[in-house]
Amino acid sequence: MAAGGCVSVQVLNEFVSVTRRKQSLDWDAVEAWLDLFRSDLTVVPMTSETQARATAIARRRQINIYDATILAAAEQAGCDVVFTEDLQHGQVIGGLTIRNPFLDA
């Protein structure tokens, strides 16, 4: 995060879901983290164009719509790399290289 970058609204939503459900963080803590992300990263909004592109990616690649939405937002933002543990490390989708941050460490 210190180097900057961007994050999609979908990623922020997944962060909220996981930290509330699996980590049992209270809302104040979740919102503090969200404020940090928003201040250090560019947030890529969800638009109807993002959703349409996500649907096309999900259909063509046979991946879930949530992962496809992250990819569509990354394309929209002009990213080259997407860090995720949910897709195949090293795979290239639409010009985006997938990297598992736990394998790069």
MOPAC internal coordinates of N, CA, C and O (Angstrom, degrees):
PM7 1SCF
backbone

  N    0.0000 0     0.00 0     0.00 0    0    0    0
  C    1.4477 1     0.00 0     0.00 0    1    0    0
  C    1.5235 1   110.86 1     0.00 0    2    1    0
  O    1.2310 1   120.24 1   149.85 1    3    2    1
  N    1.3094 1   117.15 1   -30.15 1    3    2    1
  C    1.4608 1   119.51 1  -178.38 1    5    3    2
  C    1.5217 1   111.36 1   -62.13 1    6    5    3
  O    1.2310 1   120.49 1   151.41 1    7    6    5
  N    1.3331 1   116.67 1   -28.59 1    7    6    5
  C    1.4636 1   121.08 1   180.00 1    9    7    6
  C    1.5212 1   111.92 1   -83.76 1   10    9    7
  O    1.2310 1   120.13 1   175.01 1   11   10    9
  N    1.3230 1   117.36 1    -4.99 1   11   10    9
  C    1.4609 1   120.75 1  -178.75 1   13   11   10
  C    1.5118 1   111.28 1    91.84 1   14   13   11
  O    1.2310 1   120.90 1    16.83 1   15   14   13
  N    1.3082 1   115.88 1  -163.17 1   15   14   13
  C    1.4500 1   121.31 1  -178.70 1   17   15   14
  C    1.5105 1   109.84 1   129.34 1   18   17   15
  O    1.2310 1   121.34 1    13.48 1   19   18   17
  N    1.3091 1   115.05 1  -166.52 1   19   18   17
  C    1.4623 1   118.54 1   179.58 1   21   19   18
  C    1.5224 1   109.62 1  -136.70 1   22   21   19
  O    1.2310 1   121.91 1   -17.45 1   23   22   21
  N    1.3010 1   113.95 1   162.55 1   23   22   21
  C    1.4554 1   122.13 1   179.81 1   25   23   22
  C    1.5206 1   107.00 1  -142.53 1   26   25   23
  O    1.2310 1   120.47 1   -38.79 1   27   26   25
  N    1.3030 1   116.71 1   141.21 1   27   26   25
  C    1.4646 1   119.86 1   179.84 1   29   27   26
  C    1.5259 1   110.75 1   -88.99 1   30   29   27
  O    1.2310 1   121.23 1   -21.74 1   31   30   29
  N    1.2972 1   115.25 1   158.26 1   31   30   29
  C    1.4596 1   120.64 1   174.68 1   33   31   30
  C    1.5255 1   109.68 1   -57.76 1   34   33   31
  O    1.2310 1   120.34 1   143.38 1   35   34   33
  N    1.3357 1   116.96 1   -36.62 1   35   34   33
  C    1.4700 1   120.67 1   178.40 1   37   35   34
  C    1.5258 1   110.99 1   -59.90 1   38   37   35
  O    1.2310 1   119.89 1   137.79 1   39   38   37
  N    1.3162 1   117.82 1   -42.21 1   39   38   37
  C    1.4686 1   120.80 1   178.65 1   41   39   38
  C    1.5240 1   110.32 1   -64.76 1   42   41   39
  O    1.2310 1   120.56 1   137.60 1   43   42   41
  N    1.3266 1   116.53 1   -42.40 1   43   42   41
  C    1.4690 1   119.06 1   177.71 1   45   43   42
  C    1.5263 1   110.72 1   -61.19 1   46   45   43
  O    1.2310 1   120.18 1   138.62 1   47   46   45
  N    1.3228 1   117.25 1   -41.38 1   47   46   45
  C    1.4679 1   120.38 1   178.26 1   49   47   46
  C    1.5226 1   111.54 1   -63.39 1   50   49   47
  O    1.2310 1   120.43 1   138.42 1   51   50   49
  N    1.3333 1   116.79 1   -41.58 1   51   50   49
  C    1.4655 1   119.68 1   177.99 1   53   51   50
  C    1.5253 1   111.22 1   -65.70 1   54   53   51
  O    1.2310 1   120.39 1   142.97 1   55   54   53
  N    1.3349 1   116.85 1   -37.03 1   55   54   53
  C    1.4552 1   120.73 1   175.54 1   57   55   54
  C    1.5235 1   110.49 1   -58.12 1   58   57   55
  O    1.2310 1   120.52 1   132.24 1   59   58   57
  N    1.3283 1   116.61 1   -47.76 1   59   58   57
  C    1.4648 1   120.87 1   179.01 1   61   59   58
  C    1.5284 1   110.04 1   -59.22 1   62   61   59
  O    1.2310 1   120.48 1   132.42 1   63   62   61
  N    1.3211 1   116.70 1   -47.58 1   63   62   61
  C    1.4604 1   120.72 1  -177.84 1   65   63   62
  C    1.5263 1   112.19 1   -59.37 1   66   65   63
  O    1.2310 1   120.66 1   131.55 1   67   66   65
  N    1.3226 1   116.34 1   -48.45 1   67   66   65
  C    1.4687 1   120.47 1  -176.89 1   69   67   66
  C    1.5211 1   111.90 1   -69.32 1   70   69   67
  O    1.2310 1   120.40 1   135.78 1   71   70   69
  N    1.3289 1   116.85 1   -44.22 1   71   70   69
  C    1.4645 1   117.70 1  -176.82 1   73   71   70
  C    1.5231 1   112.15 1   -69.72 1   74   73   71
  O    1.2310 1   120.20 1   149.45 1   75   74   73
  N    1.3066 1   117.23 1   -30.55 1   75   74   73
  C    1.4713 1   119.61 1   176.44 1   77   75   74
  C    1.5283 1   110.77 1   -75.56 1   78   77   75
  O    1.2310 1   120.52 1   134.40 1   79   78   77
  N    1.3307 1   116.61 1   -45.60 1   79   78   77
  C    1.4575 1   120.84 1  -173.37 1   81   79   78
  C    1.5248 1   112.87 1   -79.39 1   82   81   79
  O    1.2310 1   120.34 1   131.77 1   83   82   81
  N    1.3299 1   116.96 1   -48.23 1   83   82   81
  C    1.4696 1   120.37 1  -174.27 1   85   83   82
  C    1.5240 1   113.90 1   -93.84 1   86   85   83
  O    1.2310 1   120.21 1   147.69 1   87   86   85
  N    1.3222 1   117.21 1   -32.31 1   87   86   85
  C    1.4601 1   120.55 1  -177.39 1   89   87   86
  C    1.5203 1   112.98 1  -100.19 1   90   89   87
  O    1.2310 1   120.58 1   169.39 1   91   90   89
  N    1.3229 1   116.50 1   -10.61 1   91   90   89
  C    1.4664 1   123.00 1  -179.79 1   93   91   90
  C    1.5261 1   113.29 1    55.45 1   94   93   91
  O    1.2310 1   120.52 1  -145.60 1   95   94   93
  N    1.3362 1   116.60 1    34.40 1   95   94   93
  C    1.4662 1   119.44 1   175.85 1   97   95   94
  C    1.5184 1   109.19 1   -69.03 1   98   97   95
  O    1.2310 1   120.79 1   -36.72 1   99   98   97
  N    1.3186 1   116.10 1   143.28 1   99   98   97
  C    1.4632 1   118.95 1   176.37 1  101   99   98
  C    1.5308 1   108.86 1   -77.18 1  102  101   99
  O    1.2310 1   121.08 1   -15.50 1  103  102  101
  N    1.3135 1   115.54 1   164.50 1  103  102  101
  C    1.4670 1   120.72 1  -175.40 1  105  103  102
  C    1.5205 1   112.56 1   -61.26 1  106  105  103
  O    1.2310 1   119.63 1   144.09 1  107  106  105
  N    1.3146 1   118.32 1   -35.91 1  107  106  105
  C    1.4660 1   120.08 1   179.16 1  109  107  106
  C    1.5279 1   110.90 1   -62.45 1  110  109  107
  O    1.2310 1   120.41 1   137.69 1  111  110  109
  N    1.3153 1   116.82 1   -42.31 1  111  110  109
  C    1.4657 1   120.77 1   178.96 1  113  111  110
  C    1.5270 1   110.92 1   -66.97 1  114  113  111
  O    1.2310 1   120.48 1   136.59 1  115  114  113
  N    1.3224 1   116.69 1   -43.41 1  115  114  113
  C    1.4707 1   120.86 1   178.25 1  117  115  114
  C    1.5239 1   109.95 1   -59.30 1  118  117  115
  O    1.2310 1   120.44 1   133.12 1  119  118  117
  N    1.3220 1   116.76 1   -46.88 1  119  118  117
  C    1.4643 1   120.33 1  -178.63 1  121  119  118
  C    1.5255 1   111.85 1   -66.68 1  122  121  119
  O    1.2310 1   119.63 1   147.18 1  123  122  121
  N    1.3215 1   118.30 1   -32.82 1  123  122  121
  C    1.4700 1   121.11 1   176.50 1  125  123  122
  C    1.5377 1   109.99 1   -64.72 1  126  125  123
  O    1.2310 1   120.76 1   136.88 1  127  126  125
  N    1.3292 1   116.16 1   -43.12 1  127  126  125
  C    1.4668 1   119.73 1   176.86 1  129  127  126
  C    1.5251 1   110.84 1   -63.36 1  130  129  127
  O    1.2310 1   120.42 1   136.41 1  131  130  129
  N    1.3226 1   116.80 1   -43.59 1  131  130  129
  C    1.4628 1   120.04 1   179.20 1  133  131  130
  C    1.5251 1   111.02 1   -60.81 1  134  133  131
  O    1.2310 1   120.32 1   138.61 1  135  134  133
  N    1.3314 1   116.99 1   -41.39 1  135  134  133
  C    1.4664 1   120.71 1   177.28 1  137  135  134
  C    1.5231 1   110.68 1   -60.09 1  138  137  135
  O    1.2310 1   120.31 1   138.65 1  139  138  137
  N    1.3218 1   117.02 1   -41.35 1  139  138  137
  C    1.4632 1   121.44 1   178.15 1  141  139  138
  C    1.5283 1   110.78 1   -62.85 1  142  141  139
  O    1.2310 1   120.61 1   131.75 1  143  142  141
  N    1.3192 1   116.44 1   -48.25 1  143  142  141
  C    1.4702 1   120.10 1   178.64 1  145  143  142
  C    1.5201 1   110.91 1   -58.19 1  146  145  143
  O    1.2310 1   120.74 1   133.91 1  147  146  145
  N    1.3270 1   116.20 1   -46.09 1  147  146  145
  C    1.4668 1   120.65 1  -177.95 1  149  147  146
  C    1.5233 1   112.03 1   -65.65 1  150  149  147
  O    1.2310 1   120.07 1   148.75 1  151  150  149
  N    1.3158 1   117.47 1   -31.25 1  151  150  149
  C    1.4653 1   119.49 1  -178.88 1  153  151  150
  C    1.5305 1   111.84 1   -80.35 1  154  153  151
  O    1.2310 1   119.82 1   150.74 1  155  154  153
  N    1.3319 1   117.95 1   -29.26 1  155  154  153
  C    1.4642 1   121.22 1  -175.90 1  157  155  154
  C    1.5244 1   114.49 1   -98.21 1  158  157  155
  O    1.2310 1   120.29 1   161.99 1  159  158  157
  N    1.3169 1   117.05 1   -18.01 1  159  158  157
  C    1.4636 1   121.59 1  -174.96 1  161  159  158
  C    1.5245 1   110.71 1  -126.46 1  162  161  159
  O    1.2310 1   120.77 1   -25.88 1  163  162  161
  N    1.3095 1   116.14 1   154.12 1  163  162  161
  C    1.4563 1   121.18 1   172.33 1  165  163  162
  C    1.5227 1   107.59 1   -79.98 1  166  165  163
  O    1.2310 1   120.35 1   -52.67 1  167  166  165
  N    1.3109 1   116.94 1   127.33 1  167  166  165
  C    1.4683 1   121.03 1   179.55 1  169  167  166
  C    1.5223 1   108.60 1   -93.42 1  170  169  167
  O    1.2310 1   120.92 1   -57.47 1  171  170  169
  N    1.3353 1   115.84 1   122.53 1  171  170  169
  C    1.4624 1   122.03 1   179.10 1  173  171  170
  C    1.5299 1   107.41 1   -88.91 1  174  173  171
  O    1.2310 1   120.32 1   -60.93 1  175  174  173
  N    1.3390 1   116.99 1   119.07 1  175  174  173
  C    1.4617 1   119.77 1  -175.96 1  177  175  174
  C    1.5255 1   112.44 1   -73.63 1  178  177  175
  O    1.2310 1   121.57 1   -21.49 1  179  178  177
  N    1.3150 1   114.61 1   158.51 1  179  178  177
  C    1.4608 1   121.30 1   173.15 1  181  179  178
  C    1.5180 1   107.50 1   -89.27 1  182  181  179
  O    1.2310 1   120.58 1   -58.33 1  183  182  181
  N    1.3149 1   116.51 1   121.67 1  183  182  181
  C    1.4573 1   121.60 1   177.51 1  185  183  182
  C    1.5252 1   108.89 1  -122.02 1  186  185  183
  O    1.2310 1   120.74 1    -8.88 1  187  186  185
  N    1.2948 1   116.19 1   171.12 1  187  186  185
  C    1.4711 1   118.79 1   176.74 1  189  187  186
  C    1.5257 1   110.13 1   -64.58 1  190  189  187
  O    1.2310 1   120.28 1   148.48 1  191  190  189
  N    1.3370 1   117.07 1   -31.52 1  191  190  189
  C    1.4672 1   120.38 1   176.88 1  193  191  190
  C    1.5261 1   110.93 1   -67.92 1  194  193  191
  O    1.2310 1   120.78 1   140.36 1  195  194  193
  N    1.3343 1   116.11 1   -39.64 1  195  194  193
  C    1.4607 1   119.97 1   176.90 1  197  195  194
  C    1.5190 1   110.12 1   -61.40 1  198  197  195
  O    1.2310 1   120.80 1   135.62 1  199  198  197
  N    1.3163 1   116.07 1   -44.38 1  199  198  197
  C    1.4603 1   120.10 1  -178.69 1  201  199  198
  C    1.5256 1   111.35 1   -65.64 1  202  201  199
  O    1.2310 1   119.89 1   139.34 1  203  202  201
  N    1.3219 1   117.82 1   -40.66 1  203  202  201
  C    1.4681 1   121.00 1   178.78 1  205  203  202
  C    1.5209 1   110.65 1   -63.90 1  206  205  203
  O    1.2310 1   120.39 1   137.29 1  207  206  205
  N    1.3274 1   116.86 1   -42.71 1  207  206  205
  C    1.4666 1   120.79 1   178.17 1  209  207  206
  C    1.5190 1   110.38 1   -65.46 1  210  209  207
  O    1.2310 1   120.21 1   140.31 1  211  210  209
  N    1.3243 1   117.19 1   -39.69 1  211  210  209
  C    1.4666 1   121.14 1   177.86 1  213  211  210
  C    1.5223 1   111.20 1   -61.16 1  214  213  211
  O    1.2310 1   120.59 1   138.05 1  215  214  213
  N    1.3132 1   116.48 1   -41.95 1  215  214  213
  C    1.4690 1   120.10 1   178.66 1  217  215  214
  C    1.5288 1   110.37 1   -61.52 1  218  217  215
  O    1.2310 1   120.52 1   137.33 1  219  218  217
  N    1.3273 1   116.61 1   -42.67 1  219  218  217
  C    1.4656 1   120.47 1   178.79 1  221  219  218
  C    1.5272 1   111.24 1   -63.76 1  222  221  219
  O    1.2310 1   120.36 1   137.46 1  223  222  221
  N    1.3340 1   116.92 1   -42.54 1  223  222  221
  C    1.4654 1   120.58 1   178.77 1  225  223  222
  C    1.5247 1   110.45 1   -64.38 1  226  225  223
  O    1.2310 1   120.22 1   134.02 1  227  226  225
  N    1.3274 1   117.18 1   -45.98 1  227  226  225
  C    1.4675 1   121.00 1  -179.31 1  229  227  226
  C    1.5269 1   110.86 1   -60.10 1  230  229  227
  O    1.2310 1   120.87 1   137.50 1  231  230  229
  N    1.3077 1   115.95 1   -42.50 1  231  230  229
  C    1.4711 1   120.15 1  -179.48 1  233  231  230
  C    1.5260 1   111.21 1   -66.14 1  234  233  231
  O    1.2310 1   120.80 1   131.36 1  235  234  233
  N    1.3331 1   116.07 1   -48.64 1  235  234  233
  C    1.4611 1   120.44 1  -175.92 1  237  235  234
  C    1.5221 1   111.86 1   -68.56 1  238  237  235
  O    1.2310 1   120.22 1   139.01 1  239  238  237
  N    1.3258 1   117.19 1   -40.99 1  239  238  237
  C    1.4703 1   121.89 1  -174.72 1  241  239  238
  C    1.5236 1   114.03 1   -94.37 1  242  241  239
  O    1.2310 1   120.58 1   173.64 1  243  242  241
  N    1.3384 1   116.49 1    -6.36 1  243  242  241
  C    1.4682 1   120.85 1  -178.91 1  245  243  242
  C    1.5264 1   111.60 1    57.08 1  246  245  243
  O    1.2310 1   121.09 1  -132.54 1  247  246  245
  N    1.3385 1   115.53 1    47.46 1  247  246  245
  C    1.4599 1   121.27 1   175.45 1  249  247  246
  C    1.5172 1   108.31 1  -119.76 1  250  249  247
  O    1.2310 1   120.44 1   -13.95 1  251  250  249
  N    1.3226 1   116.76 1   166.05 1  251  250  249
  C    1.4634 1   118.17 1  -177.23 1  253  251  250
  C    1.5261 1   110.67 1   -71.91 1  254  253  251
  O    1.2310 1   121.35 1   -23.55 1  255  254  253
  N    1.2961 1   115.02 1   156.45 1  255  254  253
  C    1.4649 1   121.65 1  -174.74 1  257  255  254
  C    1.5288 1   111.63 1   -63.79 1  258  257  255
  O    1.2310 1   119.80 1   149.96 1  259  258  257
  N    1.3120 1   117.99 1   -30.04 1  259  258  257
  C    1.4584 1   120.91 1  -178.59 1  261  259  258
  C    1.5288 1   110.99 1   -67.90 1  262  261  259
  O    1.2310 1   120.53 1   134.35 1  263  262  261
  N    1.3334 1   116.59 1   -45.65 1  263  262  261
  C    1.4612 1   119.83 1   176.07 1  265  263  262
  C    1.5223 1   110.48 1   -65.95 1  266  265  263
  O    1.2310 1   120.42 1   140.10 1  267  266  265
  N    1.3206 1   116.81 1   -39.90 1  267  266  265
  C    1.4633 1   120.62 1   178.96 1  269  267  266
  C    1.5236 1   111.35 1   -63.80 1  270  269  267
  O    1.2310 1   119.96 1   145.95 1  271  270  269
  N    1.3141 1   117.68 1   -34.05 1  271  270  269
  C    1.4645 1   121.08 1   177.76 1  273  271  270
  C    1.5248 1   110.55 1   -66.13 1  274  273  271
  O    1.2310 1   120.30 1   140.92 1  275  274  273
  N    1.3111 1   117.02 1   -39.08 1  275  274  273
  C    1.4581 1   120.76 1   176.11 1  277  275  274
  C    1.5284 1   110.09 1   -63.03 1  278  277  275
  O    1.2310 1   120.42 1   136.81 1  279  278  277
  N    1.3194 1   116.80 1   -43.19 1  279  278  277
  C    1.4677 1   120.50 1   178.70 1  281  279  278
  C    1.5219 1   111.57 1   -64.80 1  282  281  279
  O    1.2310 1   120.42 1   137.27 1  283  282  281
  N    1.3192 1   116.80 1   -42.73 1  283  282  281
  C    1.4695 1   120.32 1   179.60 1  285  283  282
  C    1.5212 1   110.86 1   -62.36 1  286  285  283
  O    1.2310 1   120.24 1   138.81 1  287  286  285
  N    1.3147 1   117.15 1   -41.19 1  287  286  285
  C    1.4668 1   120.63 1   178.47 1  289  287  286
  C    1.5259 1   110.58 1   -66.15 1  290  289  287
  O    1.2310 1   120.38 1   141.61 1  291  290  289
  N    1.3274 1   116.87 1   -38.39 1  291  290  289
  C    1.4655 1   120.31 1   178.16 1  293  291  290
  C    1.5260 1   110.91 1   -64.53 1  294  293  291
  O    1.2310 1   120.51 1   138.00 1  295  294  293
  N    1.3287 1   116.64 1   -42.00 1  295  294  293
  C    1.4664 1   119.94 1   174.75 1  297  295  294
  C    1.5201 1   110.33 1   -59.48 1  298  297  295
  O    1.2310 1   120.71 1   132.66 1  299  298  297
  N    1.3261 1   116.24 1   -47.34 1  299  298  297
  C    1.4622 1   122.64 1  -179.33 1  301  299  298
  C    1.5294 1   110.81 1   -56.61 1  302  301  299
  O    1.2310 1   120.22 1   142.95 1  303  302  301
  N    1.3220 1   117.19 1   -37.05 1  303  302  301
  C    1.4588 1   122.28 1  -177.78 1  305  303  302
  C    1.5291 1   112.98 1   -83.38 1  306  305  303
  O    1.2310 1   120.31 1   173.23 1  307  306  305
  N    1.3387 1   117.01 1    -6.77 1  307  306  305
  C    1.4558 1   120.31 1  -179.84 1  309  307  306
  C    1.5151 1   114.05 1    79.37 1  310  309  307
  O    1.2310 1   120.63 1  -154.31 1  311  310  309
  N    1.3179 1   116.39 1    25.69 1  311  310  309
  C    1.4679 1   120.78 1  -179.94 1  313  311  310
  C    1.5250 1   111.36 1   -74.61 1  314  313  311
  O    1.2310 1   121.05 1   -21.03 1  315  314  313
  N    1.3231 1   115.60 1   158.97 1  315  314  313
  C    1.4631 1   122.66 1   174.57 1  317  315  314
  C    1.5193 1   111.76 1  -108.09 1  318  317  315
  O    1.2310 1   120.79 1   152.89 1  319  318  317
  N    1.3398 1   116.09 1   -27.11 1  319  318  317
  C    1.4609 1   122.41 1  -173.78 1  321  319  318
  C    1.5228 1   109.21 1  -130.05 1  322  321  319
  O    1.2310 1   121.23 1   -38.69 1  323  322  321
  N    1.3359 1   115.26 1   141.31 1  323  322  321
  C    1.4640 1   121.95 1   172.36 1  325  323  322
  C    1.5203 1   106.97 1  -122.82 1  326  325  323
  O    1.2310 1   121.05 1   -55.06 1  327  326  325
  N    1.3328 1   115.60 1   124.94 1  327  326  325
  C    1.4567 1   120.96 1   177.65 1  329  327  326
  C    1.5186 1   108.90 1   -93.59 1  330  329  327
  O    1.2310 1   120.70 1   -61.56 1  331  330  329
  N    1.3299 1   116.26 1   118.44 1  331  330  329
  C    1.4556 1   121.80 1   179.32 1  333  331  330
  C    1.5170 1   109.18 1  -159.49 1  334  333  331
  O    1.2310 1   121.13 1   -30.00 1  335  334  333
  N    1.3124 1   115.45 1   150.00 1  335  334  333
  C    1.4601 1   119.58 1   173.51 1  337  335  334
  C    1.5229 1   110.66 1   -98.90 1  338  337  335
  O    1.2310 1   120.25 1  -178.11 1  339  338  337
  N    1.3307 1   117.13 1     1.89 1  339  338  337
  C    1.4592 1   121.40 1  -174.79 1  341  339  338
  C    1.5242 1   114.47 1   -92.19 1  342  341  339
  O    1.2310 1   119.73 1   168.68 1  343  342  341
  N    1.3169 1   118.12 1   -11.32 1  343  342  341
  C    1.4611 1   121.76 1   179.15 1  345  343  342
  C    1.5227 1   108.95 1  -123.17 1  346  345  343
  O    1.2310 1   120.50 1   -10.64 1  347  346  345
  N    1.3293 1   116.64 1   169.36 1  347  346  345
  C    1.4595 1   121.53 1  -174.72 1  349  347  346
  C    1.5247 1   111.88 1   -70.34 1  350  349  347
  O    1.2310 1   121.08 1   -56.91 1  351  350  349
  N    1.3221 1   115.55 1   123.09 1  351  350  349
  C    1.4642 1   122.81 1   179.01 1  353  351  350
  C    1.5304 1   109.80 1   -57.70 1  354  353  351
  O    1.2310 1   120.56 1   -50.24 1  355  354  353
  N    1.3258 1   116.54 1   129.76 1  355  354  353
  C    1.4564 1   121.67 1   178.15 1  357  355  354
  C    1.5158 1   114.95 1    89.17 1  358  357  355
  O    1.2310 1   120.37 1   166.56 1  359  358  357
  N    1.3158 1   116.89 1   -13.44 1  359  358  357
  C    1.4599 1   121.32 1   178.93 1  361  359  358
  C    1.5276 1   109.79 1   -65.42 1  362  361  359
  O    1.2310 1   120.74 1   -34.61 1  363  362  361
  N    1.3246 1   116.19 1   145.39 1  363  362  361
  C    1.4594 1   121.14 1   175.89 1  365  363  362
  C    1.5178 1   107.90 1  -113.81 1  366  365  363
  O    1.2310 1   120.98 1   -56.01 1  367  366  365
  N    1.3228 1   115.73 1   123.99 1  367  366  365
  C    1.4603 1   122.33 1   179.70 1  369  367  366
  C    1.5143 1   107.63 1  -126.42 1  370  369  367
  O    1.2310 1   120.80 1   -64.27 1  371  370  369
  N    1.3263 1   116.07 1   115.73 1  371  370  369
  C    1.4530 1   120.58 1   177.34 1  373  371  370
  C    1.5182 1   113.99 1    55.52 1  374  373  371
  O    1.2310 1   120.22 1  -143.50 1  375  374  373
  N    1.3140 1   117.19 1    36.50 1  375  374  373
  C    1.4523 1   120.84 1  -179.61 1  377  375  374
  C    1.5176 1   114.55 1    85.51 1  378  377  375
  O    1.2310 1   120.08 1   178.54 1  379  378  377
  N    1.3212 1   117.45 1    -1.46 1  379  378  377
  C    1.4690 1   122.54 1   178.65 1  381  379  378
  C    1.5233 1   109.47 1   -99.99 1  382  381  379
  O    1.2310 1   120.35 1   -52.84 1  383  382  381
  N    1.3126 1   116.93 1   127.16 1  383  382  381
  C    1.4600 1   120.85 1   175.89 1  385  383  382
  C    1.5260 1   107.97 1   -90.46 1  386  385  383
  O    1.2310 1   121.21 1   -51.19 1  387  386  385
  N    1.3179 1   115.30 1   128.81 1  387  386  385
  C    1.4610 1   121.49 1   179.80 1  389  387  386
  C    1.5236 1   108.78 1   -88.25 1  390  389  387
  O    1.2310 1   120.96 1   -50.54 1  391  390  389
  N    1.3100 1   115.77 1   129.46 1  391  390  389
  C    1.4649 1   120.80 1   177.45 1  393  391  390
  C    1.5203 1   108.66 1  -129.36 1  394  393  391
  O    1.2310 1   121.72 1   -50.81 1  395  394  393
  N    1.3215 1   114.32 1   129.19 1  395  394  393
  C    1.4633 1   120.20 1   172.81 1  397  395  394
  C    1.5138 1   106.50 1   -85.39 1  398  397  395
  O    1.2310 1   119.72 1   -64.84 1  399  398  397
  N    1.3354 1   118.13 1   115.16 1  399  398  397
  C    1.4664 1   119.42 1  -176.34 1  401  399  398
  C    1.5208 1   113.39 1   -63.84 1  402  401  399
  O    1.2310 1   120.35 1   159.48 1  403  402  401
  N    1.3259 1   116.93 1   -20.52 1  403  402  401
  C    1.4549 1   119.88 1  -179.85 1  405  403  402
  C    1.5269 1   111.58 1   -81.14 1  406  405  403
  O    1.2310 1   120.57 1   159.89 1  407  406  405
  N    1.3340 1   116.51 1   -20.11 1  407  406  405
  C    1.4646 1   120.40 1   177.40 1  409  407  406
  C    1.5240 1   111.39 1   -90.64 1  410  409  407
  O    1.2310 1   120.14 1   156.85 1  411  410  409
  N    1.3352 1   117.34 1   -23.15 1  411  410  409
  C    1.4605 1   121.68 1   179.57 1  413  411  410
  C    1.5149 1   112.45 1   -80.15 1  414  413  411
  O    1.2310 1   120.59 1   164.02 1  415  414  413
  N    1.3226 1   116.48 1   -15.98 1  415  414  413
  C    1.4735 1   119.97 1  -174.57 1  417  415  414
  C    1.5094 1   111.72 1   -69.34 1  418  417  415
  O    1.2310 1   120.10 1   180.00 1  419  418  417

